[in-house]
């Protein structure tokens, strides 16, 4: 039976007339080919092989749909055949829709991924996203996302926590403390005491910020490959470190706000803290483990607050039961001589929770608790109450002295807190004079060996940074984000907050790059790093010349090796990625982190990694030397913004011989090629560090030629010098020890180098710019014959820079960044801040 004309016009995939089936002329070319393939008609020849294969694939009979055999008998078109035809056309329509969705998908950049699906199951996966929603293919939402207004409220809280974490945390703590106190007073069956609620809110407000910082730090720390080990470490560290401190603060503040003196506060702490610590081990490690395992960071305080309120209610219920049992025992025995109202149970008024694990200190109300806590309270009340009952209703000297004692305690505690915070703020600020006039001389006095002082300084900086007590620059208004910052400068496409950096040698193994960035430097250079670990030259190998603020060193590139440095930088990058919710590769590809360099991990700053060859590598074997540098690039390039090729160290035999044009060109070309193969979105830049002693015109022209030929991005002008002439200014007398130190073998660094550095910067700038003009005219070098202007070569200056005036001089001579090292060891952690302040003063004077 033929379909009616109305049905015939409504069908898109077929036109049935004259007892035969033919493709509808309204169909697209691809759909026409599919129809012909279904009907068994030969498809016209086409050059689109991929399309031909997909047509065959799409037209495979969908056996899983349970369709019957399609009847194509032209003489007998039955209802059964038409029903089957309709079913098959529906399936075919769905396949074509999937194919269209697949065509719109962008081609994958992964070479290992096939360009097209090869099987029917692959095709099904390709179109999975465009499937018609059915109960079988729509995933079920988690239970907590199907709670309507509760879900929306939780999502709003999460957004607020991510946008304004401190404000949200403060409000959350206040709500948690308020609910806990209300619950405790309600369960205690006593009249509501607003003063007690106020004390609880004060305690919660003060503790909310430090507690939040602690748990954020704990979330980003102790993250090992083993998830179980990480969780166990977090729980143990929290229980052993945070819980006792918070217990002491909690019970001490309760006693202080209640008006007790220092002796009574200490007595209460001694009696309550050990008991509360033991009781906390019964519940809160499990709460901590559950929170870190299943609860997102922004919801942990909310989760812990709910647990805390329930925990407080339970404790208050136990306390009331204990009081009732104690009251029955008193009635059965003799009545007390002093008729005072029974004291409030200590645990019922103190068990509030500001953040996860902060309900840990709370006491369980049991007979053992009553015997451990209540005698203290009863004795104090009885001792005070008995004399007061014998006195008249008027004020007495005893009450006045007690009030004065309480006021004195509060005043002294407030002054102590303010003094402690002021001391913390002062000693952690780089502008503090203690960092210039006390710390450096003290290190020199305590450690006669300069290398010991160096290690003590970096170790102290590392440990202080771990506990957030490190010196830091607090001049946020001078950073790059402030409009009109006169010190900002663009280097390698990045806007630096200032043009001051720290040279290599201070942080040889990348132990404290973030602590050095905190001192205010926009550029930090770590290293030098060699492929294999090496001990360097024998000790002693560092000598001071304090009269001229100079230093002699012959370290000999002591290094723990490229693998060890790469491991530290990789762990640092992964920790930062976890704080953003990204993987290591996503961070390297700058997904959602546009503008943040993958080396420094801070906007407006760059991390330089200096590389060198091992001492045992023969400098005459250029290929072996290249392998050393290429290995370092392969290991360290993913974690550096700039790679620095050191061919200028005076303490490695034969290293400076590599500054000849031919070997230097081969070496730099190999390093640039390897850096360009780094698996990250923005490839690291490459610079070469040249010696200040190779200063004749021919040597400098050879270096410039190698730089342009190899495609290196810039030059670091300066290193320690082996020359000893002209280092001591007129009128300065050196002691015998200083004279012997000055004659030691090694490289000299200090303010006496500045004039030589300034001269070299100007000469290199002229040579690089002149070579750039030659290259742009098509003569030779980078950009020759292309009609494009070669990239500008950047210069960093290092050597003898100790103040803002000298920094401006080298910048005006052609450098983009001025680096310091020896000036930092003599001037202390505030040197960078002081130099930038002097530069601003100089610039402001010029503007006037």
VOBA-959134 format. One line per 10 residues: number of its first residue (from 0); their letters; for each residue x, y, z of C-alpha. Coordinates in Angstrom, 1 decimal, decimal comma. Layout:
residues N
NUM) a) X/Y/Z  ...
//
This chain:
residues 848
0) xxxxxxxxxx) 0,0/0,0/0,0  1,4/3,4/-1,0  1,5/6,2/1,4  -0,9/9,1/1,0  0,3/12,3/-0,7  0,4/14,1/2,6  2,7/11,6/4,2  4,8/11,5/1,0  5,4/15,3/1,2  6,2/15,1/4,9
10) xxxxxxxxxx) 9,0/12,6/4,5  12,5/14,0/4,1  14,5/10,9/3,4  12,4/9,3/0,6  10,0/10,0/-2,2  7,9/7,0/-3,2  6,2/7,1/-6,5  5,3/4,7/-9,3  6,0/1,7/-7,0  9,7/2,6/-6,6
20) xxxxxxxxxx) 11,9/4,3/-4,1  14,2/7,2/-5,1  16,1/9,9/-3,2  14,4/13,1/-2,6  15,9/15,9/-4,7  15,8/18,2/-1,6  18,4/16,1/0,1  22,0/17,3/0,5  24,7/15,6/-1,5  25,9/13,6/1,4
30) xxxxxxxxxx) 22,4/12,4/2,3  21,7/11,5/-1,3  24,8/9,3/-1,3  23,7/7,6/1,9  20,2/6,9/0,4  21,7/5,4/-2,7  24,0/3,2/-0,5  21,0/2,0/1,5  18,9/1,2/-1,6  21,8/-0,8/-3,1
40) xxxxxxxxxx) 22,3/1,6/-6,0  25,9/2,1/-7,0  27,3/5,4/-5,8  28,9/7,7/-8,5  32,6/7,8/-8,5  34,1/10,5/-6,3  37,6/11,6/-5,3  36,5/12,2/-1,7  37,7/8,8/-0,3  37,1/9,9/3,3
50) xxxxxxxxxx) 33,5/10,8/2,5  33,0/7,5/0,7  34,2/5,5/3,7  32,0/7,4/6,1  28,9/6,9/3,9  29,6/3,2/4,0  30,1/3,3/7,7  27,0/5,4/8,4  24,9/3,1/6,4  25,7/-0,1/8,3
60) xxxxxxxxxx) 22,4/-1,6/9,4  21,7/-0,8/13,0  21,2/-4,4/14,3  21,0/-3,2/17,9  17,9/-1,2/17,1  16,1/-4,5/16,4  14,9/-3,4/13,0  13,6/-6,2/10,7  15,0/-6,9/7,3  14,2/-4,1/5,0
70) xxxxxxxxxx) 12,0/-5,3/2,2  13,0/-3,7/-1,2  10,7/-5,8/-3,4  9,4/-3,3/-6,0  6,3/-5,3/-6,7  5,1/-6,0/-3,2  5,4/-3,0/-0,8  3,6/-4,2/2,3  2,7/-2,4/5,4  5,3/-4,4/7,3
80) xxxxxxxxxx) 8,0/-3,2/4,8  6,9/0,5/5,2  7,0/0,2/9,0  10,5/-1,2/8,8  11,4/1,5/6,3  10,2/4,3/8,7  12,1/2,8/11,6  15,3/2,6/9,5  14,9/6,1/8,2  14,6/7,4/11,8
90) xxxxxxxxxx) 17,9/5,6/12,7  19,5/6,9/9,6  18,4/10,5/10,4  20,1/10,2/13,7  23,3/8,9/12,2  23,4/11,8/9,8  22,9/14,3/12,6  25,8/12,7/14,5  28,0/13,0/11,4  27,2/16,7/11,0
100) xxxxxxxxxx) 28,2/17,3/14,6  31,4/15,3/14,1  32,2/17,5/11,0  31,9/20,7/13,1  34,5/19,4/15,6  38,0/21,0/15,3  40,8/18,7/14,2  42,9/17,4/17,0  46,5/18,5/17,3  47,6/15,3/18,9
110) xxxxxxxxxx) 49,4/13,3/16,3  48,8/10,0/18,1  45,1/10,5/17,9  43,4/9,0/14,8  42,0/11,5/12,3  38,7/9,6/12,0  36,9/6,9/13,7  37,7/3,4/12,5  34,9/1,3/14,0  31,2/1,7/14,7
120) xxxxxxxxxx) 32,0/2,0/18,5  34,4/4,9/17,7  31,7/6,6/15,7  29,3/6,2/18,6  31,8/7,9/20,9  32,3/10,7/18,4  28,6/11,6/18,4  28,0/11,0/22,1  27,8/14,6/22,9  25,0/15,2/20,4
130) xxxxxxxxxx) 22,9/12,2/21,4  19,2/12,8/22,0  18,7/12,9/25,8  17,2/9,7/27,2  17,2/8,2/30,6  20,0/5,9/29,5  22,5/8,4/28,2  22,0/11,4/30,6  24,2/11,1/33,7  22,4/11,5/37,0
140) xxxxxxxxxx) 23,4/14,6/39,0  24,8/14,1/42,4  22,4/14,3/45,3  23,7/17,5/46,7  23,1/19,2/43,3  19,4/18,3/43,3  18,4/20,1/46,5  16,9/23,2/44,9  17,3/26,3/47,0  19,9/24,6/49,3
150) xxxxxxxxxx) 22,1/23,8/46,3  21,8/27,4/45,0  22,7/28,7/48,5  25,7/26,4/48,7  26,9/27,5/45,2  26,5/31,2/46,2  28,5/30,6/49,3  31,3/28,9/47,3  31,4/31,9/44,9  31,7/34,3/47,8
160) xxxxxxxxxx) 34,4/32,2/49,4  36,4/32,2/46,2  35,9/35,9/45,5  36,4/37,3/49,1  37,8/34,4/51,2  38,8/36,5/54,2  35,5/38,4/54,5  33,5/35,2/54,0  35,6/33,3/56,5  35,1/36,0/59,1
170) xxxxxxxxxx) 31,4/35,9/58,7  31,3/32,1/58,7  33,3/32,0/62,0  31,0/34,5/63,7  27,9/32,5/62,6  29,5/29,2/63,8  30,5/30,7/67,2  27,1/32,3/67,6  25,2/29,1/66,9  27,4/27,0/69,1
180) xxxxxxxxxx) 27,0/29,4/72,0  23,2/29,6/71,6  23,1/25,8/71,5  25,2/25,5/74,6  23,1/27,9/76,6  19,9/26,4/75,5  21,0/22,9/76,5  22,2/24,3/79,8  18,6/25,3/80,7  19,7/28,6/82,0
190) xxxxxxxxxx) 18,8/32,2/81,3  20,4/33,6/78,1  23,6/35,5/78,8  24,5/37,9/76,0  27,8/38,7/77,6  28,9/35,2/77,1  27,8/35,2/73,5  29,9/38,4/73,0  33,0/36,7/74,4  32,5/33,8/72,0
200) xxxxxxxxxx) 32,2/36,2/69,0  35,3/38,0/70,0  37,3/34,8/70,2  35,9/33,6/66,9  36,7/36,9/65,1  40,3/37,0/66,3  41,0/33,4/65,4  39,3/33,3/62,0  42,0/34,7/59,9  45,0/32,8/61,3
210) xxxxxxxxxx) 43,0/29,6/61,3  42,0/30,2/57,7  45,6/30,8/56,7  46,7/27,7/58,5  44,3/25,4/56,8  44,9/26,9/53,4  48,6/26,2/54,0  47,9/22,7/55,2  45,8/22,0/52,1  48,7/23,0/49,8
220) xxxxxxxxxx) 51,4/21,2/51,8  52,4/17,6/52,4  51,0/16,5/49,0  52,8/13,3/48,3  52,3/10,8/45,5  50,6/8,5/48,0  47,2/10,0/48,8  47,0/8,0/52,1  50,4/9,3/53,2  49,4/12,9/52,4
230) xxxxxxxxxx) 46,2/12,6/54,3  47,8/11,0/57,4  50,5/13,6/57,4  48,0/16,5/57,3  46,0/15,0/60,1  49,0/14,3/62,3  50,5/17,8/61,7  47,2/19,5/62,4  46,7/17,5/65,6  50,2/18,0/67,0
240) xxxxxxxxxx) 50,8/21,6/66,0  47,6/23,4/65,6  45,4/21,8/68,2  47,5/22,6/71,3  48,1/26,2/70,2  44,5/26,8/69,5  43,4/25,1/72,8  45,8/27,4/74,7  44,4/30,5/72,9  40,8/29,4/73,3
250) xxxxxxxxxx) 40,8/28,7/77,0  43,2/31,5/77,8  41,0/34,1/76,0  37,9/32,7/77,7  39,5/33,2/81,1  40,9/36,6/80,1  37,6/37,9/78,9  36,0/36,6/82,1  38,2/38,9/84,1  40,7/36,4/85,6
260) xxxxxxxxxx) 44,3/37,4/86,4  47,4/35,9/84,7  47,9/33,3/87,5  44,4/32,1/87,2  44,6/32,0/83,4  47,7/29,9/83,5  46,2/27,5/86,0  43,1/27,0/83,8  45,3/26,4/80,7  47,3/23,8/82,6
270) xxxxxxxxxx) 44,2/22,0/83,7  42,1/22,1/80,5  44,5/21,9/77,6  45,9/18,4/78,2  42,4/17,0/78,8  40,9/18,8/75,7  43,8/17,6/73,6  43,2/13,9/74,5  39,5/14,3/74,0  40,0/15,9/70,6
280) xxxxxxxxxx) 41,8/12,8/69,3  38,5/10,8/69,6  36,6/12,6/66,9  38,4/15,4/65,0  41,1/13,5/63,2  38,3/11,6/61,4  36,6/14,9/60,7  39,8/16,4/59,3  40,5/13,3/57,2  36,9/13,4/55,8
290) xxxxxxxxxx) 37,1/17,1/55,1  40,4/17,0/53,2  39,3/13,9/51,2  35,7/14,8/50,1  35,0/18,4/50,9  36,2/21,2/48,5  38,3/23,9/50,1  35,6/26,6/50,0  33,1/24,4/51,8  35,3/23,0/54,6
300) xxxxxxxxxx) 34,6/25,7/57,1  30,8/25,3/56,5  31,0/21,6/56,9  33,1/21,8/60,0  30,7/24,4/61,4  27,7/22,1/61,1  29,8/19,3/62,8  30,8/21,8/65,5  27,3/22,9/66,4  26,2/19,3/66,7
310) xxxxxxxxxx) 29,3/18,5/68,8  28,7/21,5/71,0  25,1/20,4/71,5  26,1/16,9/72,5  28,7/18,2/74,9  26,2/20,6/76,5  23,8/17,7/76,9  26,4/15,6/78,7  27,4/18,5/80,9  23,7/19,0/82,0
320) xxxxxxxxxx) 23,5/15,3/82,8  26,6/15,5/84,9  25,3/18,5/86,8  22,0/16,7/87,5  23,8/13,7/88,8  26,0/15,8/90,9  23,0/17,7/92,3  21,3/14,5/93,3  24,5/13,3/95,1  24,6/16,6/97,1
330) xxxxxxxxxx) 21,0/16,3/98,1  21,6/12,8/99,3  24,6/13,9/101,4  25,3/17,1/103,4  24,5/20,5/101,9  27,4/22,9/101,1  28,2/25,6/103,5  28,4/28,3/100,7  25,1/28,6/98,9  26,4/29,6/95,5
340) xxxxxxxxxx) 24,7/28,7/92,2  26,4/25,7/90,6  29,2/26,9/88,2  28,6/26,7/84,5  30,3/23,7/83,0  33,5/24,8/81,4  33,1/22,8/78,2  29,6/24,0/77,5  30,7/27,6/77,1  34,0/27,0/75,3
350) xxxxxxxxxx) 33,2/24,5/72,6  33,0/26,7/69,6  34,6/26,0/66,3  36,0/28,6/63,9  37,3/26,3/61,2  37,9/22,7/60,4  39,4/20,8/63,4  38,7/23,7/65,7  36,3/21,8/67,7  39,2/19,6/68,7
360) xxxxxxxxxx) 39,9/21,3/72,0  36,5/20,7/73,5  36,0/18,7/76,6  33,6/15,8/77,0  31,4/16,2/80,0  31,9/13,2/82,1  32,5/12,6/85,8  36,2/12,6/85,1  35,8/16,0/83,5  34,0/17,4/86,5
370) xxxxxxxxxx) 36,7/16,3/88,8  39,4/17,7/86,6  37,7/21,1/85,9  35,1/22,0/88,4  37,2/22,0/91,5  39,2/24,9/90,0  36,1/26,9/89,4  34,4/26,1/92,7  37,6/27,0/94,7  37,9/30,3/92,9
380) xxxxxxxxxx) 34,3/31,2/93,4  34,3/30,1/97,0  37,5/32,1/97,7  36,0/35,2/96,3  32,4/34,8/97,3  32,9/34,2/101,0  34,6/37,5/101,9  32,2/39,5/99,7  29,2/38,1/101,5  30,6/39,4/104,8
390) xxxxxxxxxx) 31,0/42,9/103,4  28,4/45,6/103,1  26,6/46,4/99,9  28,9/49,4/99,3  32,1/49,1/97,4  35,1/47,9/99,3  38,9/48,3/98,8  39,1/44,6/97,9  36,6/45,0/95,0  38,3/48,1/93,8
400) xxxxxxxxxx) 41,7/46,4/93,8  40,2/43,4/91,9  38,7/45,7/89,2  42,1/47,5/88,9  43,9/44,2/88,6  41,5/43,1/85,8  41,9/46,3/83,9  45,7/46,1/84,3  45,6/42,5/82,9  43,5/43,5/79,9
410) xxxxxxxxxx) 45,7/46,5/79,3  49,0/44,6/79,5  47,6/41,8/77,3  46,5/44,4/74,7  49,8/46,1/74,7  51,6/42,8/74,4  49,5/41,8/71,4  50,1/45,2/69,7  53,8/45,1/70,5  54,1/41,5/69,1
420) xxxxxxxxxx) 52,3/42,5/65,9  54,3/45,7/65,5  57,6/43,7/66,0  56,4/41,1/63,4  55,5/43,9/60,9  58,8/45,6/61,4  61,2/42,7/61,2  59,5/41,3/58,1  59,7/44,6/56,2  62,7/45,1/53,9
430) xxxxxxxxxx) 62,8/48,8/54,9  63,7/47,9/58,5  67,2/49,2/59,4  67,9/46,0/61,3  68,4/44,2/57,9  71,1/46,6/56,9  73,0/47,6/60,1  72,6/44,5/62,3  72,0/41,3/60,3  75,0/41,5/57,9
440) xxxxxxxxxx) 77,6/42,5/60,5  76,2/39,9/62,8  76,6/37,2/60,2  80,1/38,3/59,5  80,9/38,2/63,2  79,3/34,8/63,9  80,6/33,1/60,7  84,3/34,0/59,9  84,1/31,8/56,8  82,1/33,7/54,2
450) xxxxxxxxxx) 80,7/30,5/52,7  79,3/29,4/56,1  77,6/32,8/56,4  76,2/32,4/52,8  74,7/29,0/53,7  73,3/30,3/57,0  71,7/33,2/55,3  70,0/31,2/52,6  68,9/28,5/55,0  67,4/31,1/57,4
460) xxxxxxxxxx) 65,6/32,7/54,5  64,2/29,3/53,4  63,0/28,4/56,9  61,5/31,9/57,5  59,7/31,8/54,2  58,2/28,4/55,1  56,5/29,9/58,2  55,7/33,3/56,6  58,2/35,2/58,7  60,6/36,2/55,8
470) xxxxxxxxxx) 61,5/39,7/54,9  59,3/41,1/52,2  58,7/44,3/50,3  55,4/45,9/51,3  55,5/48,8/48,8  52,6/47,5/46,7  51,9/50,9/45,3  55,2/50,7/43,4  54,4/47,5/41,6  53,5/47,1/38,0
480) xxxxxxxxxx) 49,8/47,1/38,6  49,9/50,7/39,8  49,2/53,2/37,0  52,1/55,4/36,2  54,8/53,2/37,8  58,1/54,9/36,6  60,2/51,8/37,0  58,1/49,4/34,9  59,8/48,1/31,8  59,0/45,5/29,1
490) xxxxxxxxxx) 61,5/42,6/28,7  60,8/39,6/26,5  57,2/40,7/26,1  56,6/40,8/29,9  56,0/44,0/31,8  58,3/43,9/34,7  57,4/45,8/37,9  61,0/47,2/38,1  64,3/46,7/36,4  66,2/45,3/39,3
500) xxxxxxxxxx) 67,3/41,7/39,5  69,5/39,3/41,6  72,4/37,6/40,0  73,2/33,9/40,0  75,4/32,6/42,8  73,2/33,6/45,8  70,7/30,8/45,2  72,8/28,1/43,6  70,3/25,3/43,7  67,0/27,1/43,4
510) xxxxxxxxxx) 66,2/26,7/47,1  64,7/30,1/47,7  63,6/31,8/44,5  60,2/32,9/45,9  61,9/34,3/49,0  64,2/36,4/46,8  61,3/37,6/44,7  59,7/38,7/48,0  62,6/41,1/48,5  61,3/43,2/45,6
520) xxxxxxxxxx) 63,4/41,9/42,7  61,6/41,5/39,4  64,3/39,2/38,0  65,9/36,3/40,0  68,7/34,2/38,5  69,4/30,8/40,1  72,4/28,6/39,5  74,8/27,9/38,0  73,7/24,4/37,4  75,7/21,6/35,8
530) xxxxxxxxxx) 74,5/18,4/34,3  75,9/16,2/37,0  76,5/17,0/40,6  80,0/18,4/41,4  81,5/19,7/44,7  83,4/22,6/43,2  86,8/23,7/44,4  88,2/22,8/47,8  87,4/25,0/50,8  88,1/27,7/51,9
540) xxxxxxxxxx) 86,9/29,3/48,6  85,1/32,5/49,6  86,9/35,5/51,1  85,7/38,9/52,2  87,3/42,4/51,7  85,0/44,5/53,9  86,8/47,7/53,6  85,8/48,0/49,9  82,6/45,8/50,3  84,3/43,3/48,0
550) xxxxxxxxxx) 84,4/39,5/47,8  86,6/36,9/46,2  85,2/33,5/45,4  86,4/30,4/43,6  83,4/28,2/44,1  84,1/26,4/40,9  80,4/25,9/40,0  79,4/23,7/42,9  76,1/22,2/42,0  73,7/19,4/43,0
560) xxxxxxxxxx) 73,0/18,7/39,3  70,4/19,5/36,8  68,1/16,6/37,9  68,0/17,8/41,5  67,2/21,4/40,5  64,6/20,3/38,0  62,9/18,3/40,7  62,7/21,3/43,1  61,4/23,6/40,3  58,9/20,9/39,2
570) xxxxxxxxxx) 57,5/20,5/42,8  57,2/24,2/43,1  55,3/24,5/39,8  53,0/21,6/40,8  52,1/23,1/44,1  51,3/26,4/42,4  49,2/24,5/39,8  47,2/22,7/42,5  46,3/26,0/44,1  44,7/27,0/40,8
580) xxxxxxxxxx) 43,1/23,6/40,2  45,2/22,9/37,2  47,6/20,1/36,2  51,3/20,7/35,5  50,9/20,6/31,7  47,9/22,9/31,8  50,0/25,5/33,7  52,8/25,1/31,2  50,4/25,7/28,4  49,1/28,8/30,3
590) xxxxxxxxxx) 45,5/27,6/30,4  43,6/30,2/32,5  46,9/31,8/33,6  47,5/34,2/30,8  50,1/36,8/31,8  51,7/34,7/34,6  55,2/33,4/33,5  55,6/29,7/34,1  59,1/30,2/35,6  58,5/32,9/38,2
600) xxxxxxxxxx) 54,9/32,0/38,7  54,3/35,7/39,5  53,0/38,4/37,2  55,6/41,0/36,3  58,6/38,8/37,2  61,0/36,5/35,5  63,0/33,5/36,7  66,4/32,9/35,1  68,2/29,6/35,3  71,9/29,6/34,6
610) xxxxxxxxxx) 73,5/26,5/33,1  77,2/25,5/32,6  79,3/22,5/31,8  80,8/20,0/34,3  84,4/20,6/35,3  85,4/17,2/34,0  84,1/17,8/30,5  87,0/18,6/28,1  86,5/22,1/26,8  88,3/21,2/23,6
620) xxxxxxxxxx) 85,7/18,7/22,7  83,0/21,0/21,6  80,4/18,2/21,0  80,9/17,0/24,6  80,4/20,6/25,9  77,3/21,0/23,8  75,9/17,7/25,2  76,4/19,1/28,8  74,4/22,3/28,0  71,7/20,5/26,0
630) xxxxxxxxxx) 71,1/18,1/28,9  70,6/21,0/31,2  68,2/22,7/28,8  66,2/19,5/28,4  65,8/19,1/32,2  65,3/22,8/33,2  63,7/24,6/30,2  60,1/23,7/31,2  60,5/25,6/34,5  62,5/28,7/33,5
640) xxxxxxxxxx) 61,5/31,9/31,8  65,0/32,5/30,6  68,0/30,2/30,2  71,4/31,7/30,8  74,4/30,1/29,2  77,5/30,7/31,4  80,7/30,8/29,4  82,4/33,4/31,7  83,1/31,8/35,0  86,8/32,3/35,9
650) xxxxxxxxxx) 86,8/29,3/38,3  86,2/26,6/35,7  89,3/25,8/33,7  88,8/26,4/30,0  85,3/27,7/30,2  86,1/31,2/28,9  87,8/29,6/25,9  84,2/28,9/24,7  83,8/32,6/24,0  85,6/32,3/20,7
660) xxxxxxxxxx) 83,2/32,9/17,8  83,1/29,5/16,2  82,6/27,3/19,3  80,3/29,9/20,9  78,1/29,9/17,8  77,8/26,1/17,7  77,0/26,0/21,5  74,4/28,8/21,5  72,7/27,4/18,3  72,4/24,0/20,0
670) xxxxxxxxxx) 70,9/25,5/23,1  68,4/27,7/21,2  67,3/24,7/19,1  66,8/22,6/22,3  64,9/25,4/24,1  62,5/25,7/21,1  61,6/22,1/21,5  60,4/22,6/25,0  56,9/21,2/25,6  55,1/24,3/26,7
680) xxxxxxxxxx) 53,2/27,2/25,1  55,7/30,0/25,6  59,3/28,8/24,9  62,0/30,0/27,2  64,3/32,7/26,1  68,1/32,2/25,9  70,8/34,6/27,1  74,6/34,3/27,2  76,7/35,5/30,1  80,0/37,0/29,0
690) xxxxxxxxxx) 83,2/37,8/30,9  84,2/41,4/31,8  87,8/40,5/31,1  87,2/39,7/27,4  86,9/43,4/26,6  89,0/44,1/23,4  87,0/45,0/20,3  87,8/41,7/18,4  86,5/39,5/21,2  83,4/41,6/21,7
700) xxxxxxxxxx) 82,6/41,6/18,0  83,0/37,8/17,9  80,5/37,4/20,8  78,0/39,7/19,1  78,4/37,8/15,8  77,7/34,5/17,7  74,7/36,0/19,4  73,1/37,2/16,1  74,0/34,1/14,2  72,6/31,6/16,8
710) xxxxxxxxxx) 69,4/33,5/17,5  70,1/34,1/21,2  67,8/36,7/22,8  70,2/38,7/24,8  73,5/39,1/26,7  74,3/39,4/30,4  77,3/41,7/30,6  79,5/41,1/33,5  80,7/38,4/35,9  83,5/38,2/38,5
720) xxxxxxxxxx) 86,9/39,5/37,3  90,3/38,0/37,7  92,0/41,4/37,5  93,3/43,0/40,7  94,3/46,5/39,5  92,3/49,6/40,4  90,1/47,8/42,9  91,1/49,7/46,0  90,1/53,4/46,0  92,5/56,1/47,1
730) xxxxxxxxxx) 92,6/56,7/50,8  91,4/53,2/51,7  93,8/51,1/53,7  93,3/47,3/53,8  94,3/45,2/56,8  96,7/42,4/56,4  93,9/39,8/56,3  92,1/41,8/53,6  95,2/42,1/51,5  95,8/38,4/51,6
740) xxxxxxxxxx) 92,1/37,8/50,7  92,4/40,2/47,8  95,4/38,2/46,4  93,5/34,9/46,6  92,9/33,1/43,3  89,3/33,5/42,1  86,9/36,1/40,8  86,4/39,5/42,4  83,1/41,2/42,8  82,2/44,5/44,4
750) xxxxxxxxxx) 81,6/48,2/43,8  85,0/48,6/42,2  83,7/46,8/39,2  81,0/49,3/38,3  83,0/51,6/36,0  84,1/48,5/33,9  80,5/47,2/33,8  79,1/50,6/32,7  81,7/50,8/29,9  81,0/47,3/28,7
760) xxxxxxxxxx) 77,2/47,8/28,6  77,6/50,9/26,4  80,0/49,1/24,0  77,9/46,0/23,7  74,8/48,1/23,1  76,4/49,8/20,2  77,8/46,6/18,7  74,4/44,8/19,0  72,5/47,7/17,5  75,0/48,2/14,6
770) xxxxxxxxxx) 74,8/44,5/13,8  71,0/44,7/13,9  71,1/47,5/11,2  73,4/45,4/9,1  71,1/42,4/9,4  68,0/44,4/8,5  69,7/45,6/5,3  70,0/41,9/4,3  73,8/41,5/4,7  73,9/38,6/7,2
780) xxxxxxxxxx) 72,7/37,2/10,4  69,2/36,9/11,8  66,5/38,3/9,6  68,8/38,5/6,5  67,0/38,4/3,3  63,6/38,3/4,9  62,8/42,0/4,8  61,9/41,9/8,5  63,6/43,8/11,3  65,6/41,5/13,6
790) xxxxxxxxxx) 64,5/41,2/17,2  66,0/43,6/19,7  68,7/42,0/21,8  68,3/42,5/25,5  71,2/43,4/27,8  71,3/42,6/31,6  74,1/44,4/33,5  75,8/42,9/36,6  78,9/43,9/38,5  79,4/46,6/41,1
800) xxxxxxxxxx) 75,8/48,0/41,2  75,0/49,0/44,8  72,7/52,0/44,6  69,9/53,6/42,6  72,1/56,1/40,8  74,4/53,4/39,4  71,3/51,3/38,4  70,0/54,3/36,3  73,4/54,8/34,7  73,6/51,2/33,4
810) xxxxxxxxxx) 70,0/51,4/32,3  70,6/54,6/30,4  73,7/53,0/28,8  71,5/50,4/27,2  70,7/47,7/29,7  67,2/46,6/30,4  67,8/45,1/33,9  70,4/45,9/36,6  71,4/42,9/38,7  73,0/42,9/42,2
820) xxxxxxxxxx) 74,8/40,2/44,2  77,7/41,4/46,4  75,8/44,6/47,2  73,0/42,4/48,6  75,4/40,4/50,8  76,8/43,6/52,4  73,6/45,7/52,3  71,2/43,0/53,5  67,7/42,0/52,4  66,6/45,7/52,1
830) xxxxxxxxxx) 69,1/46,5/49,3  66,6/46,0/46,4  64,0/48,2/48,1  66,6/50,9/48,9  67,9/50,9/45,3  64,4/51,3/43,9  63,6/54,1/46,3  66,7/55,9/45,2  65,8/55,5/41,6  62,4/57,0/42,2
840) xxxxxxxx) 64,0/59,9/43,9  66,4/60,5/41,0  63,5/60,2/38,5  61,3/62,6/40,4  64,1/65,2/40,6  64,6/65,0/36,8  60,9/65,4/36,2  60,9/68,6/38,3
//
